[in-house]
Amino acid sequence: MTGTIRTTTVNKINFEVWSDFSARGTFAKNTETGEVKQISSSGYISKDLTTRKAIAIVFNFPTFRK
């Protein structure tokens, strides 16, 4: 079961972000490439700044800015 899908922008790329309650984590999908990665395990991320920082780390971007 998944939570509400939110959108955010990191390094001028759009991402869809959602929480998966069965996997107990937060996931992000790059809307351009379709690549999905888990950005948080054993918990959920809801704040936009924290979400963008986690996406930048996992997807290897030089900045977390929009």
Secondary structure, DSSP 8 states (H G I E B T S, - for coil): -B---EEEEETTEEEEEEEETTTTEEEEEETTT--EEEEEESS---SHHHHHHHHHHHTT-S----
